[in-house]
Amino acid sequence: DTGVSQNPRHKITKRGQNVTFRCDPISEHNRLYWYRQTLGQGPEFLTYFQNEAQLEKSRLLSDRFSAERPKGSFSTLEIQRTEQGDSAMYLCASSLAGTGEPWETQYFGPGTRLLVL
Amino acid sequence: AQSVAQPEDQVNVAEGNPLTVKCTYSVSGNPYLFWYVQYPNRGLQFLLKYITGDNLVKGSYGFEAEFNKSQTSFHLKKPSALVSDSALYFCAVRDYRDSNYQLIWGAGTKLIIKP
């Protein structure tokens, strides 16, 4: 399968614990996005990478959230000191685009569903 | 501010009938518009997008969408619905003048196709 993959698919944790999610984008895709989706809502943008550089981070993103893409390939999203409000589906997407091309198609992974007890 | 509205939470259509899922948008410049579909417990799948040119865009699985600049709409259509089309549909927009690359998403429309 050459699509976007995410691991784990499901995560249950207790409030206050740290969690880390991994995203493997489509090979050679230079852009990678993280979104959060809650029930009945559309995806909410969290952050965006162009290769290994994190170029944008949502103002809504708490300091407890951090993301990396160390070699410009896979990415990790870490949530520290989880809260019940962090319970959501976390989606990763990747795309291939040149400079100044904002119309590229984003391809999504299956998501990681997080439940914070 | 950019925004997307999907005015219907749910659309019910009988199998074989045409379907329309509505989307309106608000951007300060020219828009790039996208439709995605989400099946239960799965990620979003790209259906089609409008960049420029022909107002009628054809996409995957027999879907098409019509861009209407005067009405700021980008409705998703299909001539004959299938039960397997039942899913959650999202419209998204990006302003071509926007220096960032965020997609702004609608809240989604649940499409139910009845046999």
Chai-1 contact restraints between the chains, C-beta under 6 A:
chainA,res_idxA,chainB,res_idxB,connection_type,confidence,min_distance_angstrom,max_distance_angstrom,comment,restraint_id
A,Q41,B,A107,contact,1.0,0.0,6.0,A-B,restraint_1
A,G42,B,F90,contact,1.0,0.0,6.0,A-B,restraint_2
A,G42,B,W105,contact,1.0,0.0,6.0,A-B,restraint_3
A,G42,B,G106,contact,1.0,0.0,6.0,A-B,restraint_4
A,G42,B,A107,contact,1.0,0.0,6.0,A-B,restraint_5
A,G42,B,G108,contact,1.0,0.0,6.0,A-B,restraint_6
A,P43,B,W105,contact,1.0,0.0,6.0,A-B,restraint_7
A,F45,B,Q102,contact,1.0,0.0,6.0,A-B,restraint_8
A,Y48,B,Y101,contact,1.0,0.0,6.0,A-B,restraint_9
A,E56,B,N100,contact,1.0,0.0,6.0,A-B,restraint_10
A,P102,B,R94,contact,1.0,0.0,6.0,A-B,restraint_11
A,P102,B,Y101,contact,1.0,0.0,6.0,A-B,restraint_12
A,W103,B,Y32,contact,1.0,0.0,6.0,A-B,restraint_13
A,W103,B,I51,contact,1.0,0.0,6.0,A-B,restraint_14
A,T105,B,F46,contact,1.0,0.0,6.0,A-B,restraint_15
A,F108,B,G43,contact,1.0,0.0,6.0,A-B,restraint_16
A,F108,B,L44,contact,1.0,0.0,6.0,A-B,restraint_17
A,G109,B,G43,contact,1.0,0.0,6.0,A-B,restraint_18
A,P110,B,R42,contact,1.0,0.0,6.0,A-B,restraint_19
A,P110,B,G43,contact,1.0,0.0,6.0,A-B,restraint_20
A,G111,B,G43,contact,1.0,0.0,6.0,A-B,restraint_21
